[in-house]
Amino acid sequence: MSSAPKGKPAFRLHIAVFLAPAVLVYTTIMIVPLFGTLQLALFRSVDGAQTFVGLGNFEVLFGDPRWSQSFWNALANNTWFFIIHMLVQNPIGIALAALLSRPSLRLRGFYRTAIFIPTILSFVIVGFVWKLILSPVWGVAPGMLDAVGLKFLFAPWLGKEAYALTTLALISVWQFVGIPMMLIYAALLSIPDEILEAAECDGITGFAQFWKIKLPLVLPAIGIISILTFVGNFNAFDLIYTTQGALAGPNFATDILGTFLYRTFFGFQLQLGDPNMGATIASVMFLIILTGVSIYLFGIQTRLRRYQF
């Protein structure tokens, strides 16, 4: 018997119906503003009228010392902010997930909840509370260090240029360490029991089992966490603004791209807002994030092609 000729696959209308609301909302709040920002970066206000200048605003941002110095300072601070999260937050999250995945650990649910709770707190609350804790006048940090004989370690960390940014990054690590912990914890629980039982039969247990068996299996989750950390940190703004204000003191030592964009676009104190230059900074931030994500995706795709048969 001859089979019936195969025609074109039927268009399934219900798929478009279900996708339409999400596509509409995403386009409205993401795609349209993105292209609007890119368009605004190509114009400049001349005599009260918007004039097309092409890449002129980008030349000013990178070529004019008044702008380039602030931009490179913000970019360097943002990079350091990201590095601290990568070197501190994610390893701690992985270690906590490994500990919480041990069946012999009691009160695992309580520990998971306690570590994850700061993640759902408002930036305003976190920034204000930590500013009170670290205050040299009425903060509790000096008293707590004095109680254990370590008061000599205390310093006005948020008031010193050398320590302020690192202190804020560690506060952010404390707030968001629950996210990599939960993602890695879920990845560890998804490892088939047969693999772990086979490892135990070969005498691989304890830390060796985590290092040789579990960690390689959760590398995709670690990769996702890394790119989420990159995107989140180069979009950071709230914590710096809450604790240090729009000027990102002391002396712009905590200024990152988010606060630099805010001051430029909306203005602050005696500084007038410049939406065109603000859109230019936002476009550069978008290109930085797009480049980082593209490098990550290209590396993952290359890795996948190596294992194709």
URDA-V296632 format. One record per residue. RES is the residue in three letters. OMEGA is omega in degrees with one decimal (* if undefined). BURIAL is # if it has 9 or more other C-alpha atoms within 8 Angstrom, else .. Layout:
BEGIN
res	omega	burial
RES	OMEGA	BURIAL
RES	OMEGA	BURIAL
END
This chain:
BEGIN
res	omega	burial
MET	-179.6	.
SER	179.8	.
SER	-179.5	.
ALA	-179.7	.
PRO	-180.0	.
LYS	177.0	.
GLY	178.1	.
LYS	178.5	.
PRO	-177.8	.
ALA	178.3	.
PHE	-176.7	.
ARG	-174.4	.
LEU	-175.7	.
HIS	178.3	.
ILE	179.0	.
ALA	-179.2	.
VAL	-179.2	.
PHE	-179.2	.
LEU	-173.5	.
ALA	-179.5	.
PRO	-179.5	.
ALA	179.5	.
VAL	-180.0	.
LEU	-179.8	.
VAL	-179.2	.
TYR	179.1	#
THR	-177.0	#
THR	-172.5	#
ILE	-178.1	.
MET	-172.6	.
ILE	-178.5	#
VAL	176.5	#
PRO	179.3	#
LEU	179.4	.
PHE	175.3	.
GLY	178.1	.
THR	178.5	#
LEU	178.3	#
GLN	-179.2	.
LEU	179.9	#
ALA	-178.3	#
LEU	-178.5	#
PHE	177.5	#
ARG	-179.9	#
SER	179.2	#
VAL	-178.7	.
ASP	177.3	.
GLY	-179.8	.
ALA	178.7	.
GLN	-177.8	.
THR	179.9	.
PHE	-179.4	.
VAL	179.5	#
GLY	-179.9	.
LEU	-178.2	.
GLY	179.7	.
ASN	177.2	#
PHE	176.0	.
GLU	177.3	#
VAL	-177.6	#
LEU	-176.9	#
PHE	-174.4	#
GLY	-179.4	.
ASP	-178.3	#
PRO	-179.9	.
ARG	179.7	.
TRP	-173.6	#
SER	179.9	#
GLN	178.6	.
SER	-178.9	#
PHE	-177.8	#
TRP	175.1	.
ASN	179.3	#
ALA	179.8	#
LEU	178.3	#
ALA	178.0	#
ASN	179.5	#
ASN	178.5	#
THR	177.7	#
TRP	176.1	.
PHE	179.4	#
PHE	-178.5	#
ILE	179.0	.
ILE	178.2	#
HIS	-179.4	#
MET	-174.5	#
LEU	-177.1	.
VAL	-173.9	#
GLN	-174.0	#
ASN	175.2	#
PRO	177.4	#
ILE	177.5	#
GLY	178.2	#
ILE	179.6	#
ALA	178.8	#
LEU	178.4	#
ALA	178.4	#
ALA	179.2	#
LEU	-177.5	.
LEU	179.7	#
SER	178.4	#
ARG	-178.3	.
PRO	-176.3	.
SER	-177.6	.
LEU	178.0	#
ARG	177.3	.
LEU	180.0	.
ARG	179.2	.
GLY	178.7	.
PHE	-179.6	.
TYR	178.7	#
ARG	-179.0	#
THR	-177.6	.
ALA	-179.2	.
ILE	-175.7	#
PHE	-176.0	#
ILE	179.9	#
PRO	-179.0	#
THR	-176.1	#
ILE	178.6	.
LEU	177.7	.
SER	176.0	.
PHE	-179.2	#
VAL	179.5	#
ILE	-178.4	.
VAL	-178.7	#
GLY	-178.4	#
PHE	-178.2	#
VAL	-179.2	.
TRP	175.7	#
LYS	175.4	#
LEU	-177.9	#
ILE	-173.9	#
LEU	-179.5	#
SER	177.8	#
PRO	-177.3	#
VAL	-176.7	.
TRP	-179.7	.
GLY	-179.8	#
VAL	-178.3	#
ALA	178.1	#
PRO	179.4	#
GLY	-179.8	#
MET	177.9	#
LEU	178.9	#
ASP	-178.6	#
ALA	179.2	.
VAL	176.3	.
GLY	-177.8	.
LEU	-177.3	#
LYS	179.8	#
PHE	178.7	.
LEU	-175.1	.
PHE	175.7	#
ALA	175.8	.
PRO	-170.7	#
TRP	179.5	#
LEU	-178.8	#
GLY	179.7	#
LYS	-177.1	#
GLU	-175.1	#
ALA	-172.7	.
TYR	-169.4	#
ALA	-176.2	#
LEU	178.8	#
THR	178.2	#
THR	179.3	#
LEU	178.0	#
ALA	178.5	#
LEU	173.9	#
ILE	177.3	#
SER	176.1	#
VAL	178.5	#
TRP	-176.7	#
GLN	-169.2	#
PHE	179.5	#
VAL	179.4	#
GLY	-178.7	#
ILE	176.3	#
PRO	178.2	#
MET	-177.0	#
MET	179.3	#
LEU	178.3	#
ILE	177.9	#
TYR	177.6	#
ALA	179.0	.
ALA	178.5	#
LEU	179.5	#
LEU	-178.9	.
SER	178.3	.
ILE	-178.3	#
PRO	179.0	.
ASP	-178.4	.
GLU	-179.7	.
ILE	-179.5	.
LEU	178.0	#
GLU	177.1	.
ALA	177.8	.
ALA	178.6	#
GLU	177.0	#
CYS	177.5	.
ASP	177.7	.
GLY	179.6	.
ILE	-178.9	#
THR	174.3	#
GLY	-177.4	.
PHE	179.5	.
ALA	178.4	#
GLN	178.2	#
PHE	-174.8	#
TRP	-173.6	#
LYS	-174.3	.
ILE	-172.5	#
LYS	-176.1	#
LEU	177.2	#
PRO	-178.3	.
LEU	-179.2	.
VAL	178.3	#
LEU	175.7	.
PRO	177.5	.
ALA	177.5	#
ILE	177.1	#
GLY	177.9	.
ILE	178.7	.
ILE	-179.0	#
SER	-178.9	#
ILE	174.6	#
LEU	176.1	.
THR	179.6	#
PHE	-178.7	#
VAL	-178.3	#
GLY	-177.2	.
ASN	177.6	#
PHE	169.5	#
ASN	-174.3	#
ALA	178.0	#
PHE	-166.1	#
ASP	-174.8	.
LEU	179.3	#
ILE	-178.2	#
TYR	-177.8	#
THR	-174.3	#
THR	-173.0	#
GLN	-180.0	#
GLY	-177.1	#
ALA	178.5	#
LEU	174.7	#
ALA	-178.7	#
GLY	-1.2	#
PRO	176.6	#
ASN	177.7	.
PHE	-179.0	.
ALA	178.7	#
THR	-179.3	#
ASP	176.1	#
ILE	-175.4	#
LEU	-179.3	#
GLY	178.8	#
THR	176.1	#
PHE	176.4	#
LEU	-178.2	#
TYR	-178.8	#
ARG	-177.4	#
THR	-174.6	#
PHE	-173.2	#
PHE	-175.9	#
GLY	179.7	#
PHE	-178.4	#
GLN	-177.5	.
LEU	179.7	.
GLN	178.8	.
LEU	178.6	#
GLY	178.5	#
ASP	-177.0	#
PRO	-178.3	#
ASN	177.4	#
MET	175.1	#
GLY	176.5	#
ALA	177.4	#
THR	177.5	#
ILE	178.3	#
ALA	178.0	#
SER	177.8	#
VAL	176.3	.
MET	178.5	#
PHE	180.0	.
LEU	177.7	.
ILE	-179.6	.
ILE	179.1	#
LEU	179.1	.
THR	179.3	.
GLY	179.1	#
VAL	-179.8	#
SER	177.6	.
ILE	178.7	.
TYR	-178.7	#
LEU	178.1	.
PHE	178.6	.
GLY	178.9	.
ILE	-179.8	.
GLN	177.7	.
THR	178.9	.
ARG	-179.8	.
LEU	-179.5	.
ARG	179.5	.
ARG	-176.1	.
TYR	176.8	.
GLN	-179.0	.
PHE	*	.
END
